[in-house]
Amino acid sequence: MEIRKLGAAGPLCSAVGLGCLGLTGGYGRVDADAAVDVVRAALDRGVTLLDTADFYGGGSVEELLGRALAGRREQAVIATRGGAVFAGSRRPTAFDGSPAFLRRACEASLRRLGTDHIDLYHLARVDPKVPVEESVGGLAELVAEGKIRHIGLSEAPADVLRRAHAVHPVAAVAAEYSLWSRDVEDAVLPVARELGIGLVACSPLGRGFLAGAVGANGPAEGDYRRNHPRFAPENLARNRVLLGEAARIAEETGVPLGRLALAWVLTRGEDIVPIPGTVRREHLLENIAAAAERLSAADAARLADCFPADAVAGSRLPGDPPR
C-alpha cells in the first residue's frame, strides 16, 4: 500500500483509508463481528487510516473500532470527530465547539476507542456560536497534553480553514470529494494546499453510487441515503445517465467502475487520502486495489467530463440549496 502524508506536518497513512460511517447500519444491517473482521482485514492489507466520528451510532462505532484494534493499536492511524451533541440520540442534534465540550468529547472518544491518544481529531462542524479560533485553541491544549496528535476540521469553508490554521497548524480538512462532488476544488483545496493542509476525501464513491451499487429503484427502505436529494427518484434517473457514460469507460479500460472512480480521486494529488467505507470484505479488496491503478491523464479527464457540475441532479446533502 502506498503511503501518503496528510498535511505538511500531519500523520503518515495509507493512500486509501477506511471510512466507518457504514458501520452505523445506516446503509443496511451490520453484524458487529463481521465489521470487526473487515477492520482487521484492512489492517492486514496495509490500510492504516481508520476514519470515524463520536456521533456514528451514538458512539457505538468508536467502541467497535476499539474492539477491532485490541492488540493492534500501533498499526492504525485513528481519525475521529468531536463537537456533536447527540445526547439521547444516535444522530447529532446540534454542535458545540466550546473548548470545555470538546475536551469532554475527546476524553469520551478515548475511552470508547480504548486508547490514550487520537492521531487526527477533527472539529466535526464549525459551531456558529463559537469562534473557530476558540475551538482550535481548545484542541491545541489537547495536543499539548498528548491526547490528540493532530488537529483537523470537517466540512469547513476556506476562510474558516485559514483562521483555524493561524491559531494552530491544521493537518487535514475532511470534505466530500468524488467525481460527482467537486466543490472543494473551487476554494477549499487551493487554500489547503497553500497552507500545507491535507484533504481527507469523504464519500469518494458517492455513497456507493459511483461503484454502481445503487439500483434503478434507489436505496432500500430504511437506508438513510433515501434522505439525500441525489437519490430521489427523479434525480437518480438523471444521474444514472451520467454513470452510464463512466461505465463505458470502465468497460473500455477493463477496470471495475468503483475502482476506477476511486483511482480518479487518487490522481488528484498526493495530499489527498480517500476514505471509502464498506462492511464487506470483497468491496474492501476492490477499494485497496484502486491504490495500484495508474489512471492516465486522458482517462481521468474523460471520467471528470462524465459528471459536469451543472448536470449532476440534486443537492449534495439534505437541506442544501437545490440545484
Backbone bond lengths (Angstrom), bond angles and torsions (degrees), N, CA, C in turn:
res aa  C-N    CA-C-N  psi(-1)  N-CA   C-N-CA  omega(-1)  CA-C   N-CA-C  phi
1 M - - - 1.461 - - 1.534 109.92 -
2 E 1.321 115.65 130.70 1.464 121.49 175.72 1.523 109.53 -63.36
3 I 1.323 115.93 144.97 1.459 121.73 178.08 1.524 108.98 -108.41
4 R 1.314 115.99 134.98 1.457 121.36 176.62 1.526 110.03 -124.06
5 K 1.325 115.18 162.94 1.467 120.73 179.61 1.518 108.80 -113.02
6 L 1.299 115.57 125.50 1.459 120.68 179.68 1.522 109.77 -87.57
7 G 1.316 115.07 95.59 1.450 119.56 179.19 1.516 112.30 86.46
8 A 1.323 115.03 159.85 1.460 120.16 -176.81 1.522 112.21 -59.56
9 A 1.321 116.19 -33.99 1.465 120.03 -179.35 1.526 111.58 -122.78
10 G 1.332 116.55 22.31 1.454 120.33 -176.70 1.509 113.45 -92.64
11 P 1.323 117.30 -172.46 1.462 121.38 -175.86 1.525 112.54 -79.56
12 L 1.320 115.81 152.10 1.456 122.11 168.47 1.526 107.63 -81.70
13 C 1.321 116.01 138.58 1.457 119.16 179.86 1.521 109.69 -155.48
14 S 1.306 116.14 171.80 1.464 121.62 178.28 1.525 110.19 -63.92
15 A 1.334 116.05 149.56 1.468 120.99 -179.47 1.517 111.84 -64.34
16 V 1.311 117.57 -27.28 1.468 123.24 174.97 1.525 107.69 -120.28
17 G 1.311 116.36 126.00 1.458 120.38 177.69 1.522 110.65 -100.97
18 L 1.308 115.31 -172.71 1.467 121.94 177.51 1.519 108.30 -122.62
19 G 1.329 115.80 113.09 1.457 120.48 173.92 1.516 110.00 -81.33
20 C 1.327 116.41 136.91 1.462 120.16 -171.78 1.526 114.00 -108.78
21 L 1.330 117.75 11.58 1.453 119.60 178.74 1.524 111.86 -58.33
22 G 1.337 117.02 -39.85 1.456 120.81 -178.33 1.514 113.47 -62.55
23 L 1.323 117.30 -18.96 1.460 120.20 -179.71 1.524 112.17 -72.93
24 T 1.345 116.35 -6.74 1.461 119.34 175.96 1.521 111.58 -74.43
25 G 1.338 116.88 -18.01 1.450 120.48 -175.42 1.512 113.38 90.77
26 G 1.346 116.69 5.42 1.447 120.29 -178.04 1.515 114.35 -67.39
27 Y 1.356 116.68 -22.27 1.463 120.12 177.78 1.528 111.50 -97.31
28 G 1.304 116.17 -1.09 1.455 120.98 -176.59 1.520 109.24 144.82
29 R 1.302 116.00 165.26 1.462 121.18 -175.45 1.518 111.54 -57.48
30 V 1.333 115.80 138.03 1.465 122.30 179.70 1.524 109.06 -123.24
31 D 1.318 116.21 127.45 1.455 121.66 173.95 1.525 108.32 -84.77
32 A 1.328 117.59 124.97 1.462 121.40 -174.14 1.528 111.89 -60.23
33 D 1.326 117.56 -41.77 1.466 120.04 -179.84 1.523 110.93 -63.82
34 A 1.339 116.14 -40.68 1.461 119.74 178.94 1.523 110.90 -66.21
35 A 1.330 116.38 -36.98 1.463 120.01 178.88 1.523 110.83 -65.14
36 V 1.317 116.58 -42.20 1.466 120.34 176.85 1.526 109.98 -60.65
37 D 1.323 116.69 -41.21 1.468 120.64 179.38 1.522 111.16 -62.32
38 V 1.341 117.22 -39.53 1.465 120.30 179.37 1.531 110.50 -65.04
39 V 1.314 117.04 -43.29 1.471 120.12 178.69 1.526 110.10 -60.73
40 R 1.322 116.70 -44.55 1.468 119.40 -179.51 1.521 111.59 -68.85
41 A 1.337 117.27 -34.29 1.467 120.33 176.31 1.524 110.30 -65.12
42 A 1.331 116.82 -36.39 1.462 120.52 176.56 1.530 110.42 -62.60
43 L 1.317 116.42 -46.26 1.464 120.21 177.69 1.524 111.37 -60.30
44 D 1.324 116.25 -41.14 1.467 120.67 -179.78 1.524 111.81 -59.05
45 R 1.328 116.51 -29.32 1.469 121.50 -175.30 1.519 112.74 -102.93
46 G 1.313 117.15 15.24 1.453 120.50 172.55 1.504 116.12 92.00
47 V 1.341 118.50 4.26 1.464 120.66 174.82 1.521 107.74 -77.85
48 T 1.316 117.04 119.62 1.463 119.73 -176.53 1.521 113.51 -109.63
49 L 1.347 118.10 -32.11 1.458 119.83 -177.48 1.523 110.41 -80.63
50 L 1.312 116.07 115.47 1.464 123.10 177.78 1.520 107.21 -113.51
51 D 1.324 116.37 115.57 1.460 121.50 -171.02 1.523 110.70 -110.09
52 T 1.325 116.04 125.33 1.459 120.83 -178.33 1.523 109.48 -143.17
53 A 1.320 116.72 -166.46 1.463 122.70 177.20 1.513 108.12 -154.82
54 D 1.327 115.86 151.91 1.466 117.86 -178.19 1.526 111.60 -68.67
55 F 1.344 117.21 -19.52 1.462 119.57 -179.21 1.524 113.14 -94.90
56 Y 1.321 118.94 -0.07 1.461 120.24 174.90 1.531 108.53 -69.32
57 G 1.310 114.78 114.50 1.457 118.96 -179.32 1.511 112.97 63.99
58 G 1.345 116.57 27.06 1.457 118.91 -179.70 1.514 113.24 64.31
59 G 1.322 117.00 26.68 1.458 121.62 -179.60 1.516 113.66 101.55
60 S 1.326 117.33 -9.78 1.469 120.00 -175.12 1.536 112.50 -68.18
61 V 1.345 117.40 -28.45 1.468 118.51 -179.57 1.522 110.50 -71.55
62 E 1.322 117.32 -37.27 1.467 118.97 174.45 1.527 110.42 -60.90
63 E 1.320 117.22 -41.29 1.464 120.18 177.97 1.522 110.71 -62.10
64 L 1.326 116.34 -41.31 1.457 120.31 178.95 1.530 110.70 -62.90
65 L 1.345 116.84 -41.81 1.464 119.61 177.61 1.523 111.19 -64.01
66 G 1.321 116.06 -39.69 1.459 118.96 177.37 1.518 111.27 -58.46
67 R 1.315 115.84 -39.96 1.466 120.43 177.22 1.529 111.02 -65.96
68 A 1.335 116.25 -44.43 1.464 120.10 -178.14 1.521 112.06 -65.64
69 L 1.327 117.02 -30.26 1.461 121.32 -174.99 1.525 113.35 -92.36
70 A 1.309 117.09 2.35 1.467 119.76 179.58 1.529 109.65 -56.46
71 G 1.321 116.09 120.09 1.456 121.37 -179.16 1.524 114.03 80.89
72 R 1.346 117.44 -0.82 1.466 120.39 -176.59 1.534 111.45 -132.62
73 R 1.291 117.30 18.55 1.461 120.83 -175.51 1.525 112.79 -54.73
74 E 1.329 117.07 -37.83 1.466 120.12 -175.28 1.524 112.96 -68.34
75 Q 1.333 118.04 -13.21 1.459 121.31 -179.88 1.526 112.58 -86.19
76 A 1.322 116.95 -9.96 1.461 120.50 -170.65 1.520 112.52 -113.22
77 V 1.329 114.63 148.01 1.457 123.14 166.83 1.528 105.05 -108.86
78 I 1.316 116.14 104.46 1.461 120.99 -175.62 1.525 110.01 -87.86
79 A 1.325 115.25 126.00 1.464 121.27 172.21 1.525 107.82 -118.19
80 T 1.307 116.25 129.88 1.462 119.63 174.98 1.514 109.21 -139.71
81 R 1.321 116.18 170.14 1.456 122.72 -177.51 1.518 109.59 -119.98
82 G 1.316 115.45 144.25 1.453 120.71 176.73 1.518 110.66 -135.21
83 G 1.311 115.79 160.18 1.457 121.23 179.61 1.512 112.78 116.63
84 A 1.337 116.43 -3.76 1.463 119.81 178.64 1.520 110.17 -88.53
85 V 1.330 115.95 138.81 1.457 122.18 174.77 1.520 106.72 -98.97
86 F 1.336 116.11 117.71 1.461 118.65 -178.67 1.520 111.67 -137.79
87 A 1.328 116.03 27.75 1.464 120.63 179.07 1.523 110.07 -59.22
88 G 1.326 115.37 125.49 1.452 120.44 179.00 1.512 113.69 77.64
89 S 1.329 117.10 7.40 1.454 120.94 -179.58 1.521 109.18 -145.75
90 R 1.343 116.82 151.06 1.455 121.05 175.88 1.523 111.39 -88.34
91 R 1.339 116.44 -0.58 1.456 121.07 176.64 1.526 108.94 -126.41
92 P 1.337 117.74 152.36 1.466 119.78 -178.34 1.521 111.66 -61.67
93 T 1.325 115.32 139.41 1.457 120.89 174.62 1.517 111.06 -107.00
94 A 1.345 116.48 -16.46 1.462 122.17 179.20 1.530 107.75 -169.53
95 F 1.325 116.03 178.71 1.461 120.81 176.63 1.518 108.98 -130.88
96 D 1.335 114.69 143.32 1.466 121.15 -177.88 1.526 107.38 -133.20
97 G 1.334 116.16 111.71 1.457 120.31 -177.76 1.515 113.54 -99.46
98 S 1.318 118.06 14.75 1.462 119.90 179.74 1.520 109.87 -69.61
99 P 1.330 118.22 144.53 1.472 120.41 179.75 1.523 113.32 -55.21
100 A 1.321 117.99 -38.67 1.467 120.33 -178.41 1.522 110.56 -64.92
101 F 1.335 117.01 -42.54 1.461 119.33 179.29 1.518 110.68 -67.62
102 L 1.329 117.30 -42.43 1.462 120.46 -179.69 1.530 111.10 -62.51
103 R 1.312 117.13 -36.04 1.469 119.81 177.13 1.533 110.24 -63.45
104 R 1.317 116.92 -46.75 1.467 119.91 179.80 1.530 110.58 -63.44
105 A 1.322 115.90 -40.56 1.471 119.87 -179.83 1.516 111.06 -64.77
106 C 1.323 116.90 -42.94 1.464 120.72 179.56 1.521 111.10 -63.25
107 E 1.307 116.44 -45.04 1.468 119.46 -178.90 1.522 111.08 -65.09
108 A 1.335 117.59 -34.71 1.464 120.29 176.48 1.528 110.69 -68.16
109 S 1.332 116.98 -38.67 1.469 120.30 176.73 1.522 110.97 -63.64
110 L 1.314 116.96 -41.99 1.468 120.45 178.24 1.522 110.51 -58.02
111 R 1.323 117.02 -42.12 1.464 120.08 179.99 1.529 110.67 -65.71
112 R 1.317 116.33 -46.13 1.466 119.17 -178.01 1.525 111.44 -65.16
113 L 1.311 116.71 -38.54 1.458 121.36 -178.96 1.532 112.48 -77.67
114 G 1.303 116.49 -15.67 1.465 120.34 179.74 1.514 112.68 67.54
115 T 1.329 116.58 40.41 1.462 120.77 -177.58 1.523 109.48 -137.39
116 D 1.337 115.69 165.19 1.461 119.39 178.65 1.519 112.62 -100.20
117 H 1.333 116.52 -2.50 1.466 118.79 176.89 1.526 110.44 -155.30
118 I 1.300 115.78 153.42 1.468 123.44 175.63 1.521 106.82 -113.56
119 D 1.318 116.09 129.76 1.468 119.55 -173.62 1.524 112.95 -70.79
120 L 1.332 117.16 -39.76 1.464 121.54 -178.97 1.517 107.56 -140.21
121 Y 1.324 116.06 115.54 1.465 120.92 -176.69 1.521 108.73 -113.98
122 H 1.339 115.21 113.12 1.458 121.11 -178.98 1.526 111.40 -90.75
123 L 1.315 115.98 138.72 1.450 120.30 163.06 1.519 106.03 -70.38
124 A 1.338 117.19 114.45 1.470 121.20 -169.87 1.522 112.51 -56.76
125 R 1.302 116.35 -45.37 1.462 122.73 174.94 1.519 107.32 -150.97
126 V 1.302 116.29 149.37 1.459 119.73 174.70 1.520 108.22 -71.54
127 D 1.318 115.97 125.80 1.459 122.48 -179.43 1.531 108.26 -82.97
128 P 1.334 118.48 117.29 1.468 119.35 -178.25 1.520 113.65 -63.66
129 K 1.336 116.61 -15.35 1.466 120.20 -179.32 1.519 112.13 -89.04
130 V 1.345 117.42 -11.08 1.461 121.36 -175.53 1.540 108.36 -127.90
131 P 1.321 118.74 123.22 1.470 119.48 176.94 1.528 110.25 -55.42
132 V 1.329 116.01 138.05 1.453 119.08 -177.32 1.525 110.62 -61.08
133 E 1.335 117.51 -28.79 1.457 120.44 177.84 1.529 111.28 -60.67
134 E 1.327 115.23 -37.10 1.464 119.86 179.20 1.529 110.63 -70.52
135 S 1.323 116.61 -41.91 1.470 120.42 178.60 1.525 110.61 -61.96
136 V 1.319 116.56 -48.02 1.467 120.22 -178.11 1.525 110.60 -67.69
137 G 1.317 117.01 -33.36 1.465 119.32 175.17 1.520 111.33 -60.28
138 G 1.337 116.06 -39.73 1.466 119.59 176.66 1.507 112.02 -65.76
139 L 1.326 116.99 -39.88 1.470 120.23 177.67 1.527 110.61 -66.80
140 A 1.331 117.02 -35.07 1.467 120.22 178.43 1.528 110.96 -61.57
141 E 1.332 116.78 -34.67 1.462 119.47 176.12 1.521 111.01 -64.00
142 L 1.337 117.10 -37.60 1.464 120.71 178.32 1.521 111.13 -69.07
143 V 1.331 116.92 -31.86 1.465 120.32 173.79 1.527 109.44 -64.25
144 A 1.324 116.21 -46.61 1.465 120.53 -179.00 1.526 111.85 -60.87
145 E 1.322 116.36 -29.68 1.467 120.99 179.57 1.523 112.75 -86.25
146 G 1.330 117.58 -5.21 1.462 121.24 178.49 1.514 114.32 82.95
147 K 1.334 117.53 7.47 1.463 119.39 -178.77 1.525 111.66 -78.84
148 I 1.313 116.53 -29.96 1.459 120.84 171.40 1.520 108.26 -130.11
149 R 1.335 115.08 151.78 1.464 119.82 -178.01 1.534 111.87 -96.58
150 H 1.315 116.79 -38.23 1.466 121.16 -176.31 1.521 109.45 -141.15
151 I 1.341 115.29 150.02 1.454 122.34 -179.94 1.525 109.64 -102.25
152 G 1.337 115.61 138.20 1.452 121.80 173.83 1.518 110.27 -131.17
153 L 1.324 115.59 163.40 1.450 121.96 173.06 1.517 108.11 -121.81
154 S 1.305 117.03 152.30 1.456 121.48 -179.33 1.525 109.73 -122.28
155 E 1.325 116.52 128.58 1.469 122.56 177.54 1.525 111.34 54.34
156 A 1.330 117.01 43.59 1.461 121.35 -179.40 1.519 110.63 -100.08
157 P 1.329 118.83 136.57 1.462 120.67 176.04 1.526 111.40 -70.61
158 A 1.323 115.82 165.82 1.462 121.31 -172.22 1.527 112.66 -61.12
159 D 1.333 117.82 -41.59 1.460 119.26 -177.36 1.519 111.33 -67.17
160 V 1.324 116.71 -35.51 1.465 120.63 178.21 1.523 110.11 -70.26
161 L 1.309 116.80 -37.64 1.457 121.19 177.26 1.532 110.02 -59.52
162 R 1.310 116.12 -42.45 1.465 120.50 179.70 1.530 111.00 -64.75
163 R 1.316 116.43 -43.52 1.469 120.12 179.69 1.523 111.37 -64.21
164 A 1.331 116.74 -41.37 1.459 120.83 -179.45 1.526 110.85 -64.61
165 H 1.314 116.16 -43.07 1.462 121.35 -176.78 1.524 111.81 -66.00
166 A 1.330 117.01 -24.85 1.459 120.40 178.39 1.519 112.14 -71.33
167 V 1.340 116.54 -21.12 1.466 121.10 179.75 1.523 111.07 -86.48
168 H 1.342 115.26 -45.24 1.463 122.05 -179.80 1.514 107.40 -155.76
169 P 1.345 118.53 141.72 1.467 119.15 -179.51 1.527 112.35 -53.77
170 V 1.311 115.25 129.34 1.463 122.17 175.93 1.518 107.27 -98.19
171 A 1.315 117.47 124.85 1.464 121.35 -176.81 1.515 112.08 -78.85
172 A 1.353 116.68 -38.56 1.464 119.77 -172.69 1.509 110.83 -153.74
173 V 1.316 114.12 153.79 1.456 121.23 170.05 1.520 106.96 -119.56
174 A 1.310 116.38 132.22 1.463 121.75 178.83 1.521 108.34 -97.97
175 A 1.327 115.92 126.52 1.458 120.44 -179.01 1.514 109.21 -154.95
176 E 1.326 115.33 151.66 1.458 118.71 177.52 1.528 109.76 -66.64
177 Y 1.342 115.93 132.52 1.461 120.65 179.81 1.517 108.59 -152.98
178 S 1.312 115.03 121.87 1.460 120.85 -179.63 1.519 108.00 -163.50
179 L 1.305 115.97 -178.46 1.462 120.38 178.41 1.526 112.34 -56.75
180 W 1.329 117.36 -33.96 1.470 117.95 -177.58 1.527 113.36 -105.67
181 S 1.338 118.04 7.86 1.471 122.83 176.22 1.526 108.39 -138.22
182 R 1.338 116.86 91.46 1.459 120.16 -173.70 1.529 112.06 -120.88
183 D 1.317 117.04 22.18 1.463 120.70 -178.40 1.524 112.49 -58.82
184 V 1.343 117.61 -31.72 1.469 119.80 -176.77 1.522 112.14 -63.47
185 E 1.333 116.75 -19.95 1.463 119.51 -179.60 1.524 111.69 -67.50
186 D 1.345 117.62 -21.38 1.459 120.73 -175.81 1.522 112.53 -70.66
187 A 1.324 117.90 -47.90 1.465 120.46 -175.02 1.522 113.61 -139.30
188 V 1.333 117.26 -42.10 1.467 119.74 -173.75 1.523 111.53 -63.37
189 L 1.325 117.18 -49.59 1.464 119.52 -176.85 1.529 112.42 -65.57
190 P 1.342 119.95 -43.00 1.460 118.61 176.45 1.531 113.51 -59.79
191 V 1.328 117.42 -42.14 1.464 120.03 179.04 1.522 110.55 -67.83
192 A 1.333 116.71 -40.79 1.463 119.79 177.82 1.526 110.31 -58.52
193 R 1.314 116.59 -43.37 1.469 119.68 -179.49 1.526 111.76 -68.56
194 E 1.301 116.59 -36.73 1.470 120.00 176.29 1.529 110.84 -60.10
195 L 1.329 116.38 -38.61 1.465 121.50 -175.53 1.526 113.44 -92.28
196 G 1.340 117.28 -4.32 1.463 119.54 -178.38 1.516 112.80 76.76
197 I 1.333 116.96 37.42 1.459 123.09 -179.75 1.525 109.05 -108.34
198 G 1.319 117.78 132.12 1.455 121.79 179.13 1.525 111.79 -80.78
199 L 1.326 115.02 165.33 1.461 121.01 178.63 1.520 110.24 -117.06
200 V 1.324 116.41 122.55 1.463 122.27 170.05 1.521 105.93 -91.14
201 A 1.327 116.22 110.06 1.463 121.28 -174.33 1.522 109.95 -84.74
202 C 1.325 116.15 104.15 1.468 121.87 -179.93 1.529 110.17 -82.98
203 S 1.313 115.83 151.47 1.469 122.72 179.22 1.523 112.22 47.28
204 P 1.343 118.25 49.92 1.469 120.16 -176.59 1.517 113.54 -68.69
205 L 1.330 116.98 -13.43 1.464 121.15 175.71 1.529 111.40 -107.33
206 G 1.336 115.98 21.84 1.454 119.35 176.89 1.515 113.41 57.26
207 R 1.357 115.95 42.48 1.472 121.76 -178.40 1.532 111.33 56.27
208 G 1.327 115.02 37.98 1.458 121.27 176.53 1.507 114.41 93.19
209 F 1.339 117.76 -18.36 1.458 120.14 -176.52 1.526 111.60 -61.89
210 L 1.331 117.42 -42.81 1.462 121.44 -175.36 1.526 112.52 -73.98
211 A 1.323 116.37 -9.57 1.469 120.16 174.32 1.520 110.80 -96.50
212 G 1.332 116.67 4.09 1.456 120.23 -178.72 1.506 113.48 74.69
213 A 1.341 116.53 21.96 1.462 120.36 -174.07 1.525 113.22 -91.42
214 V 1.326 117.83 1.29 1.461 121.04 -179.96 1.527 108.15 -115.58
215 G 1.324 116.53 116.61 1.457 121.19 -177.12 1.518 112.97 -73.89
216 A 1.321 115.04 177.20 1.461 120.97 -177.15 1.522 112.37 -61.96
217 N 1.323 117.59 -25.92 1.466 121.06 179.90 1.519 113.41 -86.39
218 G 1.317 116.04 -1.51 1.460 119.82 177.38 1.515 113.19 83.98
219 P 1.325 116.46 -177.04 1.465 120.80 179.64 1.522 112.19 -61.62
220 A 1.323 115.59 153.37 1.460 121.41 -179.15 1.524 111.34 -70.48
221 E 1.307 115.74 162.77 1.465 121.68 176.03 1.527 109.60 -56.62
222 G 1.338 116.48 133.21 1.453 120.93 179.85 1.515 113.92 92.33
223 D 1.325 117.68 -13.30 1.459 123.01 177.07 1.526 108.20 -79.04
224 Y 1.358 117.08 124.12 1.463 117.06 -172.67 1.521 113.63 -71.84
225 R 1.329 118.27 -5.96 1.460 119.08 172.07 1.520 111.48 -64.98
226 R 1.325 116.84 -18.61 1.463 120.05 177.68 1.532 111.30 -63.60
227 N 1.343 116.28 -18.25 1.466 120.39 177.56 1.526 112.47 -85.77
228 H 1.331 116.97 -9.12 1.463 120.55 -177.20 1.527 110.12 -88.55
229 P 1.324 116.60 128.98 1.470 119.74 -175.87 1.525 114.57 -55.21
230 R 1.303 119.20 -33.99 1.462 120.19 -177.44 1.528 112.80 -67.42
231 F 1.335 115.80 -16.91 1.452 119.79 179.72 1.530 112.44 -100.92
232 A 1.333 116.01 1.96 1.467 119.04 174.58 1.529 108.35 -63.88
233 P 1.330 118.48 145.02 1.478 120.60 -172.75 1.517 114.87 -48.64
234 E 1.345 117.35 -47.13 1.464 119.30 -176.17 1.529 112.20 -67.68
235 N 1.351 116.21 -33.55 1.460 119.67 178.80 1.529 111.62 -79.89
236 L 1.321 115.93 -37.88 1.454 120.07 -179.16 1.526 110.80 -60.08
237 A 1.313 117.03 -40.61 1.466 120.23 -179.69 1.523 110.84 -61.25
238 R 1.320 117.17 -41.89 1.468 120.48 178.86 1.518 111.47 -68.68
239 N 1.333 116.24 -39.70 1.463 119.55 -178.38 1.523 112.16 -70.48
240 R 1.324 116.59 -29.43 1.460 119.27 177.88 1.532 111.69 -67.49
241 V 1.313 117.50 -26.19 1.469 120.44 174.23 1.527 109.71 -64.83
242 L 1.339 116.60 -43.52 1.460 120.90 177.89 1.529 110.45 -63.35
243 L 1.330 115.55 -41.71 1.465 120.09 -179.71 1.526 110.65 -63.38
244 G 1.315 116.42 -33.32 1.461 119.69 178.65 1.513 112.16 -61.27
245 E 1.337 117.03 -35.65 1.462 120.64 176.66 1.528 110.55 -64.34
246 A 1.331 116.49 -42.77 1.468 120.47 178.56 1.526 110.96 -66.98
247 A 1.319 116.62 -36.02 1.463 120.60 179.35 1.526 111.15 -62.24
248 R 1.319 116.49 -33.59 1.470 119.00 178.20 1.524 111.20 -67.72
249 I 1.326 116.78 -35.91 1.468 120.09 176.11 1.526 109.75 -66.38
250 A 1.326 116.15 -40.46 1.463 120.27 177.62 1.521 110.70 -60.47
251 E 1.316 116.25 -40.89 1.463 120.08 179.55 1.527 110.88 -66.01
252 E 1.313 116.77 -40.10 1.464 120.93 179.00 1.522 111.96 -63.99
253 T 1.332 116.02 -41.95 1.462 120.17 -176.10 1.518 113.10 -83.77
254 G 1.328 116.57 -17.34 1.452 119.98 -177.76 1.518 113.30 76.31
255 V 1.337 116.12 16.79 1.463 121.34 179.51 1.527 108.36 -108.52
256 P 1.332 119.12 128.34 1.468 120.56 179.58 1.523 111.83 -52.91
257 L 1.321 115.74 146.15 1.454 122.30 -172.50 1.525 112.82 -55.19
258 G 1.330 117.72 -48.79 1.454 120.47 -178.80 1.513 112.09 -62.94
259 R 1.305 116.60 -41.71 1.462 120.43 179.64 1.528 109.94 -63.37
260 L 1.331 115.39 -39.00 1.464 120.66 179.88 1.533 110.77 -65.38
261 A 1.340 117.01 -43.74 1.465 120.96 179.77 1.523 111.23 -63.51
262 L 1.319 116.59 -38.80 1.459 120.33 179.00 1.524 110.77 -71.80
263 A 1.326 117.17 -38.45 1.469 120.86 176.84 1.522 110.19 -60.99
264 W 1.351 116.37 -34.87 1.462 119.31 178.00 1.532 110.64 -60.62
265 V 1.320 117.85 -44.85 1.463 120.87 179.07 1.526 110.07 -60.34
266 L 1.313 116.51 -40.60 1.466 120.94 -178.55 1.528 111.85 -65.56
267 T 1.338 117.50 -25.08 1.468 119.49 179.27 1.517 112.17 -76.69
268 R 1.317 118.35 -12.55 1.466 120.24 -172.20 1.511 113.26 -76.94
269 G 1.320 118.70 -6.81 1.465 121.08 176.95 1.507 111.78 150.33
270 E 1.324 115.95 146.97 1.466 120.33 -179.45 1.518 112.37 -75.58
271 D 1.321 116.95 -3.74 1.463 121.21 175.89 1.525 111.48 -94.06
272 I 1.325 116.74 9.79 1.461 122.35 -179.56 1.521 109.88 -114.43
273 V 1.325 116.46 130.30 1.462 121.94 177.05 1.525 108.49 -124.84
274 P 1.323 118.19 109.07 1.465 120.54 178.05 1.526 111.05 -76.86
275 I 1.321 115.68 149.69 1.472 120.37 -178.30 1.528 109.92 -126.86
276 P 1.330 118.14 67.82 1.464 119.34 177.25 1.525 110.28 -62.37
277 G 1.306 115.38 143.28 1.454 119.16 179.33 1.517 111.31 -106.82
278 T 1.300 116.07 152.21 1.454 121.43 175.66 1.518 109.53 -164.41
279 V 1.317 115.50 157.63 1.461 121.14 172.06 1.520 109.93 -119.70
280 R 1.339 115.68 10.81 1.463 120.59 -177.72 1.520 110.71 -122.25
281 R 1.322 115.47 132.78 1.454 121.32 -175.71 1.531 111.81 -60.40
282 E 1.344 117.71 -39.68 1.463 119.26 -177.52 1.525 111.44 -65.25
283 H 1.326 117.08 -34.67 1.458 120.12 176.66 1.523 110.63 -71.71
284 L 1.309 116.50 -37.08 1.461 120.81 175.96 1.527 110.60 -57.25
285 L 1.324 116.49 -45.82 1.465 120.23 -178.67 1.530 111.22 -64.81
286 E 1.339 117.13 -36.91 1.471 120.52 176.54 1.526 110.30 -63.36
287 N 1.315 116.33 -43.16 1.462 120.20 -179.23 1.527 111.39 -64.52
288 I 1.308 116.04 -41.38 1.466 119.88 178.65 1.521 110.27 -64.23
289 A 1.331 116.39 -38.43 1.466 120.40 -178.66 1.516 111.78 -62.66
290 A 1.334 117.68 -25.42 1.469 120.58 179.94 1.520 111.96 -61.46
291 A 1.328 116.80 -29.58 1.468 120.03 -178.96 1.517 112.17 -65.50
292 A 1.329 116.88 -21.55 1.466 120.50 -179.23 1.528 112.40 -94.57
293 E 1.336 117.43 -7.06 1.465 119.71 179.72 1.533 110.22 -72.81
294 R 1.297 115.73 142.53 1.456 120.95 176.46 1.523 107.42 -117.05
295 L 1.297 115.06 89.35 1.453 122.06 -175.32 1.525 109.07 -79.20
296 S 1.319 116.48 128.83 1.469 119.86 179.59 1.518 109.82 -70.69
297 A 1.331 115.35 156.81 1.460 120.24 178.24 1.523 110.77 -61.13
298 A 1.314 115.90 -36.25 1.466 119.84 -179.87 1.521 111.30 -65.52
299 D 1.339 116.89 -44.89 1.459 119.96 179.53 1.526 111.15 -67.95
300 A 1.344 116.64 -36.77 1.466 119.65 177.43 1.524 110.33 -61.65
301 A 1.320 116.95 -41.60 1.467 121.09 179.33 1.528 110.71 -67.05
302 R 1.315 117.26 -40.11 1.465 120.59 178.68 1.525 111.08 -62.88
303 L 1.321 116.15 -41.16 1.462 119.46 178.75 1.524 111.13 -63.80
304 A 1.331 116.21 -44.28 1.467 119.64 179.31 1.523 110.69 -60.85
305 D 1.312 115.88 -37.27 1.462 120.04 -179.23 1.532 112.43 -66.75
306 C 1.322 116.72 -19.41 1.469 119.87 178.27 1.523 112.16 -69.82
307 F 1.330 116.67 -21.06 1.464 120.77 -174.22 1.527 111.55 -128.46
308 P 1.330 118.37 60.87 1.472 118.75 174.88 1.520 110.10 -60.39
309 A 1.326 116.04 142.08 1.466 120.28 -173.56 1.519 112.55 -56.68
310 D 1.316 116.67 -35.92 1.457 118.31 -177.06 1.523 113.26 -80.62
311 A 1.342 116.55 -2.05 1.464 119.82 179.07 1.518 112.79 -103.49
312 V 1.335 117.64 -20.28 1.466 120.57 179.20 1.520 108.21 -70.68
313 A 1.319 116.43 125.53 1.467 121.92 -174.37 1.522 111.47 -91.95
314 G 1.311 116.52 128.63 1.460 121.00 176.72 1.514 112.00 98.64
315 S 1.322 116.36 145.62 1.457 121.05 176.85 1.525 110.49 -72.08
316 R 1.308 115.65 162.13 1.468 121.86 -173.60 1.526 112.70 -67.92
317 L 1.339 116.03 -42.00 1.459 120.65 -175.54 1.521 110.30 -131.09
318 P 1.332 117.35 155.27 1.468 119.30 173.91 1.523 110.40 -56.71
319 G 1.306 116.55 134.68 1.472 119.99 179.36 1.503 113.86 92.52
320 D 1.345 118.62 -14.90 1.461 120.94 176.32 1.532 108.98 -69.17
321 P 1.342 117.07 153.62 1.469 119.30 176.27 1.522 110.48 -59.41
322 P 1.326 118.07 141.26 1.473 119.87 179.70 1.523 110.76 -67.51
323 R 1.322 114.97 153.92 1.460 119.78 176.32 1.521 110.29 -74.91
